[in-house]
Amino acid sequence: MPKRAPILVLLATMVAGVHGQQPTAPADIARLTEEVRDRERAFARTMADRDHAAFVTFLADEAVFVGQKQAFRGKAAVAEGWKRLFEGSQAPFSWEPERVEVIESGTLALSSGPVRDPSGRRVGTFNSVWRREADGAWKIVLDNGCPPCEGR
């Protein structure tokens, strides 16, 4: 039985959470939801502020942004693919989180909401997946947009 103890400790550690994090208590879900909502708003502000360098700081190294014609894979590819959207004095679009859901472990979250053109007309819906890194920072790992989703 003593030889099994290290295996049991290893299994318990693996079950405890991703990236060495402990599972999040349900009471913390509300706090984490607000963290992600705030993080998404700050991410959107990079576009409004025309700050490409700040935009890049929100990306996970293996981020994937799905576009209409192609997917950008990896932080460098996403940064390069979105760089042109930061040119000029006016943002080509804006977005804001309407809905945020965090999984019970507190390690992943979905944010979704409207995408608007410069006049404020809704032209789409974004869906982003955020991951809480080992240091507690939320980074975007997946992003995809679609036309406005009616009836939601």
C-alpha positions, -999 to 999 in steps of 0.1 A, spaced: 0 0 0 28 25 7 39 23 -29 5 35 -40 7 67 -19 27 87 -45 2 76 -72 -27 87 -51 -11 121 -44 -4 125 -82 -40 117 -90 -54 140 -64 -32 168 -77 -44 162 -113 -80 163 -102 -74 195 -83 -74 216 -114 -57 228 -146 -24 246 -143 -22 237 -107 -52 257 -97 -77 245 -72 -113 242 -83 -132 274 -78 -161 275 -52 -194 285 -67 -193 317 -47 -162 327 -67 -179 322 -101 -197 355 -98 -163 372 -90 -146 355 -119 -175 363 -142 -170 400 -135 -132 396 -140 -138 382 -175 -164 409 -183 -139 436 -172 -112 419 -192 -133 417 -223 -142 454 -220 -105 463 -216 -98 441 -247 -124 460 -267 -110 493 -255 -77 485 -273 -96 488 -306 -113 520 -296 -79 534 -284 -63 522 -316 -36 504 -295 -24 473 -313 4 467 -288 -22 465 -259 -44 442 -280 -16 417 -283 -12 415 -245 -46 399 -242 -37 370 -265 -27 335 -253 4 321 -271 -17 295 -289 -47 318 -296 -69 310 -326 -90 337 -342 -114 324 -368 -121 348 -396 -144 346 -426 -117 334 -449 -91 319 -426 -81 311 -391 -51 329 -375 -33 304 -353 -9 316 -326 -3 349 -309 20 362 -336 -4 353 -365 -34 368 -347 -14 400 -340 -2 403 -376 -37 394 -390 -54 421 -369 -28 448 -373 -45 464 -403 -77 468 -382 -58 492 -360 -47 515 -388 -65 549 -391 -80 571 -365 -114 555 -364 -121 519 -353 -138 498 -380 -160 482 -353 -165 479 -316 -178 452 -293 -190 447 -257 -198 416 -236 -235 409 -231 -230 374 -217 -202 358 -197 -201 323 -184 -173 307 -164 -169 269 -160 -171 256 -124 -133 251 -122 -128 288 -129 -103 281 -156 -123 288 -188 -149 314 -197 -170 323 -227 -179 359 -235 -203 369 -262 -220 401 -274 -227 425 -301 -202 438 -327 -212 473 -340 -200 493 -369 -188 529 -364 -224 542 -366 -234 519 -337 -255 495 -359 -251 459 -349 -233 440 -376 -224 408 -358 -219 388 -326 -185 378 -311 -178 347 -292 -146 345 -272 -131 318 -250 -108 330 -222 -84 309 -201 -72 318 -166 -35 313 -167 -14 300 -138 -7 336 -127 -44 343 -126 -45 365 -157 -72 358 -183 -60 354 -218 -81 348 -249 -76 314 -266 -104 312 -291 -124 339 -309 -151 337 -336 -177 361 -349 -209 356 -368 -237 377 -382 -262 391 -356 -278 362 -338 -315 371 -337 -338 356 -311 -311 351 -284 
